[in-house]
Amino acid sequence: MKIAVISDTHDHRDNILKAVSIINERKVDALIHCGDFVAPFVKRWFDKLDNNIKENFLGVFGNNDGEKIGLKNLLGQICKINGLELIEEMDGKRIYVSHMPIQGTIDALASSGKFDIILSGHTHEVVNKKVNRVLIVNPGEACGYLNNKATFAIIDTDKMEAEIIEL
């Protein structure tokens, strides 16, 4: 299974559309957004996802998602937004998602043996590593505002590897 992971889109129309295009081209099976969509109108750009991906589009809120009710009502039409954290199973892999867990939480989750994949955002810095056979990924910032490098990730659950894709 291929799972796209994106975070910190911060309303960046062009980069969201680029990411959506790549996600569609790569025939990804699911998309997880690790927070900081920002405004509800991002739905019109994510609406360009292929229908099979929309059926498996999940997300969590980030610290800059101020209009949570609007996001839940509008973007929620195509994305299952699950509050501040999400625990999901996909392709037999247990996945934990939170926008801004502290490092101690990530370390504890990786040591717990309860998760195969841990996803986060917030820092705008790419993380792609394995700890205790747990894949830990922060896809970086899709907006490219802080480090001038817009990125997202695609995880292959068969190989348990993440590819970081620059937009």
C-alpha positions in Angstrom: 0.0 0.0 0.0 1.1 3.5 -0.7 0.2 6.2 1.8 1.0 9.9 1.0 1.8 12.0 4.0 1.6 15.8 3.9 1.8 18.5 6.6 1.9 22.2 7.0 0.2 23.1 3.8 -0.7 26.6 5.2 -3.1 27.4 2.3 -0.3 27.2 -0.3 -2.5 26.7 -3.3 0.3 25.9 -5.9 2.1 23.4 -3.7 -1.1 21.6 -2.7 -2.1 21.3 -6.3 1.4 20.0 -7.2 1.3 17.4 -4.4 -2.3 16.4 -5.4 -1.1 15.9 -9.0 1.8 13.7 -7.9 -0.4 11.7 -5.5 -2.8 11.1 -8.3 -0.1 10.2 -10.8 1.6 7.8 -8.3 -1.8 6.0 -7.7 -1.4 6.4 -4.0 -4.0 4.5 -1.9 -4.5 6.9 1.0 -3.5 10.4 2.1 -2.8 11.5 5.7 -2.5 15.2 6.5 -0.6 15.9 9.7 -2.2 19.3 10.4 -2.0 23.0 9.6 -4.3 22.9 6.6 -5.2 26.5 7.9 -8.4 27.6 6.1 -11.5 25.6 5.0 -11.2 26.7 1.3 -8.3 24.3 0.9 -11.0 21.8 0.2 -11.3 23.0 -3.4 -7.6 22.1 -4.1 -7.8 18.7 -2.3 -11.0 18.1 -4.2 -8.8 17.3 -7.2 -7.7 14.1 -5.5 -8.8 10.9 -7.3 -12.0 9.6 -5.8 -10.4 6.4 -4.4 -7.9 8.6 -2.5 -10.7 10.9 -1.1 -12.2 7.7 0.4 -9.0 7.3 2.4 -8.1 10.9 3.2 -7.5 11.3 6.9 -6.1 14.2 8.9 -5.6 15.9 12.3 -5.7 19.5 13.3 -2.5 21.6 13.7 -1.9 24.6 15.9 -2.6 27.0 13.0 -6.0 25.5 12.2 -8.0 28.2 13.8 -11.3 27.6 12.0 -11.8 24.0 13.1 -15.6 24.0 12.7 -15.3 25.3 9.1 -12.6 22.8 8.3 -14.6 19.9 9.8 -17.7 21.0 7.9 -16.2 21.8 4.5 -13.0 19.8 4.2 -14.7 17.1 6.3 -16.7 16.3 3.2 -13.7 14.6 1.7 -11.3 14.2 4.7 -11.9 12.4 8.0 -10.5 15.0 10.4 -10.0 13.3 13.7 -9.1 16.1 16.1 -5.6 16.4 17.5 -4.5 12.9 17.1 -5.4 9.8 15.1 -4.8 6.1 15.5 -5.5 4.1 12.4 -4.8 0.7 10.9 -3.9 0.5 7.2 -2.6 -2.5 5.4 -2.1 -4.2 8.7 0.1 -1.4 10.0 -0.8 0.6 13.2 -0.3 4.3 12.6 -0.2 7.1 15.1 -0.7 10.7 13.8 -0.3 14.0 15.6 0.7 17.4 14.4 3.0 18.3 17.2 3.9 15.5 19.6 7.0 16.2 21.8 10.0 14.1 21.2 9.5 12.2 24.4 6.1 11.1 23.2 7.5 10.0 19.8 10.2 8.0 21.6 7.7 6.4 24.0 5.4 5.4 21.1 8.3 4.0 19.2 9.3 1.9 22.2 5.8 0.8 23.1 5.6 -1.9 20.3 2.0 -0.7 19.6 2.8 1.2 16.4 4.4 0.5 13.1 4.4 4.1 11.8 4.5 7.4 13.7 3.6 10.6 11.7 3.9 14.2 12.7 4.3 17.7 11.4 4.7 21.2 13.0 8.5 21.5 12.9 8.6 22.0 9.1 11.7 19.7 9.2 11.9 16.4 7.4 12.3 13.3 9.6 12.6 9.9 7.9 14.0 7.2 10.2 13.4 3.9 11.8 13.6 3.4 15.6 12.9 -0.1 17.0 11.6 -1.1 13.6 9.1 1.8 13.7 9.0 4.1 10.8 9.0 7.7 12.0 8.1 10.4 9.4 7.6 14.1 9.4 7.1 15.0 5.8 8.4 18.5 6.3 6.5 21.6 5.1 4.4 21.4 1.9 4.2 25.2 2.0 7.9 25.8 1.8 7.6 29.0 3.8 10.2 28.4 6.5 13.0 26.6 4.7 12.2 27.3 1.1 11.9 23.5 0.5 8.4 22.2 0.0 8.1 18.5 0.6 5.7 15.6 1.4 6.2 11.8 1.7 4.9 8.6 0.2 5.2 5.6 2.4 5.4 2.1 0.9 3.9 -0.2 3.6 5.3 -3.3 2.0 8.9 -2.0 2.3 8.2 0.1 5.4 10.1 3.0 3.7 9.2 6.6 3.1 10.2 8.6 0.0 10.5 12.3 0.5 9.3 14.2 -2.5 10.2 17.8 -3.2 7.6 20.0 -4.9 
